[in-house]
Amino acid sequence: VLTLLTREHGTVGVMARGARRSRKRFGGALEPFQRLAVTWRPGRGLGTLNEALVRRSHPGLLASLARMRLAGDGTAFVRQLCVEGQGDPEVFDALDVFLAAVAEVGAANEEGLGLAFRARVLALFGASPELELCGVSGEPCPPDRPAYFDPQRGTLVSRRHGGGPFLLSAGARARLRDAMQEGFEHVVFEASEVAEARPALDAFVVAHVGKRGD
């Protein structure tokens, strides 16, 4: 049983009957993190995978356990948000870009790449945190100043209105905003920015995206 992410149909569950016996139909195409061309037949529950051909593989991704873990975490995050039967080409393309970037990323930038990808995926699903305005007053936060972030609200909250549990530097906020745009794979976080932004984004996901997945 396999789960495929498709451009047209979102996540799809399929049975690959005889996968161990038929190298002609599947070959090495059933390894994780590859882009495939597939033919499949829908069913009442699971569909049936008839053929799969590798269109893009990422050998460098399999070179380290850290890269495989990073790719797995990113793929799982997309799967958490996707709705079966509803395709989203932009999300599909973002995952494809992410996996290619993971195959090339240096060890020092692995966490930053994973963080940037999650920020981009949230933006594509319309579930981004607000990192420019106070969620209480609506006033903008100066871009060169640190700001408090409240994950329950999903916004910045000025100190005058109670602040929030996470203090994000100007750099961390700027990097997260950049990562929400196309080209997320080129955003480079400093280690200190990852340390600030990751727990804040994790808390935001638990507060908002987690509820959607329940």
C-alpha positions as CSV (number, residue, x, y, z in Angstrom):
1,V,0.0,0.0,0.0
2,L,1.4,3.4,-1.0
3,T,0.5,7.0,-0.6
4,L,1.2,9.2,-3.6
5,L,1.0,13.0,-3.7
6,T,-0.3,14.0,-7.1
7,R,-0.7,17.3,-8.9
8,E,-4.4,16.7,-9.9
9,H,-5.8,14.6,-7.0
10,G,-3.8,15.5,-3.9
11,T,-2.9,12.5,-1.8
12,V,-4.0,9.1,-3.2
13,G,-3.8,5.7,-1.6
14,V,-3.0,2.8,-4.0
15,M,-2.2,-0.8,-4.0
16,A,0.9,-1.9,-6.0
17,R,0.0,-5.5,-6.7
18,G,2.9,-7.7,-7.5
19,A,5.4,-4.9,-6.8
20,R,8.1,-7.3,-5.7
21,R,7.7,-9.5,-8.7
22,S,7.3,-7.0,-11.5
23,R,10.4,-5.0,-12.2
24,K,9.0,-4.1,-15.6
25,R,6.0,-2.2,-14.2
26,F,7.7,-0.6,-11.2
27,G,11.5,-1.2,-11.2
28,G,13.0,1.1,-8.5
29,A,10.1,3.6,-8.8
30,L,8.6,2.8,-5.4
31,E,11.4,4.2,-3.4
32,P,10.4,7.3,-1.4
33,F,11.0,10.9,-2.4
34,Q,11.0,10.4,-6.2
35,R,8.9,12.2,-8.8
36,L,7.1,9.7,-10.9
37,A,4.8,9.3,-13.9
38,V,2.1,6.8,-12.9
39,T,-1.0,5.2,-14.3
40,W,-3.5,4.1,-11.7
41,R,-7.1,3.0,-11.5
42,P,-9.4,4.5,-8.8
43,G,-11.2,2.1,-6.5
44,R,-13.9,2.2,-3.8
45,G,-11.2,2.6,-1.2
46,L,-7.6,2.2,-2.4
47,G,-6.8,2.6,-6.0
48,T,-4.6,0.2,-8.0
49,L,-1.2,1.3,-9.3
50,N,-0.6,-0.1,-12.8
51,E,2.7,1.4,-13.7
52,A,5.3,3.9,-12.3
53,L,8.3,5.4,-14.0
54,V,10.9,7.6,-12.3
55,R,11.0,11.1,-13.7
56,R,13.2,12.7,-11.1
57,S,15.3,11.1,-8.4
58,H,17.5,12.6,-5.7
59,P,20.5,10.4,-5.0
60,G,22.1,13.0,-2.8
61,L,19.1,12.9,-0.5
62,L,19.9,9.3,0.4
63,A,23.5,10.1,1.3
64,S,22.7,10.8,5.0
65,L,20.2,10.0,7.6
66,A,19.8,13.7,8.4
67,R,18.7,14.5,4.9
68,M,16.3,11.5,4.8
69,R,14.8,12.7,8.1
70,L,14.5,16.2,6.8
71,A,12.8,15.0,3.6
72,G,10.5,12.8,5.6
73,D,9.5,15.5,8.0
74,G,8.7,17.9,5.1
75,T,6.7,15.3,3.2
76,A,4.7,14.4,6.3
77,F,3.9,18.0,6.9
78,V,2.5,18.3,3.4
79,R,0.5,15.1,3.9
80,Q,-0.9,16.5,7.1
81,L,-2.3,19.5,5.3
82,C,-3.4,17.9,2.0
83,V,-7.0,16.7,1.4
84,E,-7.4,13.4,-0.4
85,G,-8.8,14.0,-3.8
86,Q,-8.0,17.7,-4.0
87,G,-4.9,18.6,-6.0
88,D,-2.8,21.6,-5.4
89,P,-0.1,22.1,-8.1
90,E,1.7,24.8,-6.2
91,V,2.1,22.6,-3.1
92,F,3.2,19.7,-5.4
93,D,5.8,21.9,-7.1
94,A,7.0,23.3,-3.7
95,L,7.6,19.8,-2.4
96,D,9.5,18.9,-5.6
97,V,11.7,21.9,-5.2
98,F,12.2,21.1,-1.5
99,L,13.4,17.5,-2.1
100,A,15.9,18.7,-4.7
101,A,17.2,21.3,-2.2
102,V,17.5,18.7,0.5
103,A,19.7,16.6,-1.7
104,E,22.2,19.5,-2.0
105,V,21.9,21.2,1.4
106,G,24.8,21.5,3.7
107,A,24.6,20.3,7.3
108,A,24.6,23.8,8.7
109,N,21.5,24.8,6.7
110,E,19.3,21.7,7.1
111,E,17.2,23.1,9.9
112,G,16.8,26.4,8.2
113,L,15.6,24.7,5.0
114,G,13.1,22.6,6.8
115,L,11.8,25.8,8.6
116,A,11.6,27.7,5.3
117,F,9.7,24.9,3.6
118,R,7.1,24.7,6.4
119,A,6.6,28.5,6.2
120,R,6.1,28.3,2.4
121,V,3.6,25.4,2.7
122,L,1.6,27.3,5.3
123,A,1.5,30.3,3.0
124,L,0.3,28.1,0.1
125,F,-2.5,26.8,2.2
126,G,-3.5,30.3,3.4
127,A,-2.5,29.5,7.0
128,S,0.4,31.9,7.5
129,P,1.1,33.7,10.8
130,E,0.9,37.5,10.7
131,L,4.4,38.8,11.3
132,E,4.0,42.5,10.5
133,L,1.0,43.8,12.4
134,C,-0.1,43.7,16.0
135,G,-3.1,41.4,16.1
136,V,-4.8,43.6,18.8
137,S,-4.2,47.1,17.6
138,G,-3.5,46.5,13.9
139,E,-0.5,48.8,14.2
140,P,2.6,47.8,12.2
141,C,5.7,46.6,14.0
142,P,8.9,48.5,12.9
143,P,10.7,46.0,10.6
144,D,14.0,46.6,12.4
145,R,12.7,45.9,15.9
146,P,12.1,42.6,17.7
147,A,8.4,41.7,18.3
148,Y,6.4,39.4,20.5
149,F,4.5,36.6,18.8
150,D,1.4,34.9,20.2
151,P,0.8,31.5,18.5
152,Q,-2.8,31.2,19.7
153,R,-3.7,34.4,17.9
154,G,-1.3,33.7,15.1
155,T,-0.1,37.3,15.2
156,L,2.4,39.7,16.7
157,V,1.2,41.3,19.9
158,S,2.8,44.5,21.1
159,R,4.1,44.7,24.7
160,R,1.5,47.4,25.4
161,H,-1.3,44.8,24.7
162,G,0.3,42.0,26.6
163,G,2.9,40.7,24.3
164,G,3.3,36.9,23.6
165,P,5.4,34.0,24.7
166,F,7.9,34.2,21.8
167,L,10.2,37.1,21.1
168,L,11.2,37.2,17.4
169,S,14.1,39.3,16.3
170,A,13.8,41.5,13.2
171,G,16.0,39.0,11.3
172,A,13.9,36.0,12.2
173,R,10.7,37.7,11.2
174,A,12.2,38.9,7.9
175,R,13.5,35.4,7.1
176,L,10.1,33.8,7.8
177,R,8.4,36.4,5.6
178,D,10.8,35.7,2.8
179,A,10.3,32.0,3.2
180,M,6.6,32.3,2.7
181,Q,7.3,33.5,-0.9
182,E,8.4,31.7,-4.0
183,G,12.1,31.0,-3.7
184,F,12.0,29.7,-0.1
185,E,14.8,27.3,-0.9
186,H,17.2,30.2,-1.1
187,V,16.4,31.7,2.3
188,V,19.2,31.2,4.7
189,F,18.5,31.4,8.5
190,E,21.2,32.2,11.0
191,A,21.4,29.6,13.8
192,S,20.1,32.1,16.3
193,E,17.1,32.9,14.0
194,V,16.3,29.2,13.7
195,A,16.4,28.9,17.5
196,E,13.8,31.8,17.8
197,A,11.6,31.0,14.8
198,R,11.3,27.2,15.0
199,P,9.5,26.9,18.4
200,A,7.2,29.8,17.5
201,L,6.2,28.2,14.2
202,D,5.8,24.8,15.9
203,A,3.4,26.4,18.5
204,F,1.5,28.1,15.7
205,V,1.1,24.8,13.8
206,V,-0.1,23.0,16.9
207,A,-2.6,25.8,17.7
208,H,-4.1,26.1,14.2
209,V,-3.0,23.5,11.7
210,G,-3.2,20.7,14.3
211,K,-6.8,21.5,14.8
212,R,-7.5,21.1,11.1
213,G,-6.0,17.7,11.1
214,D,-7.9,16.3,14.1
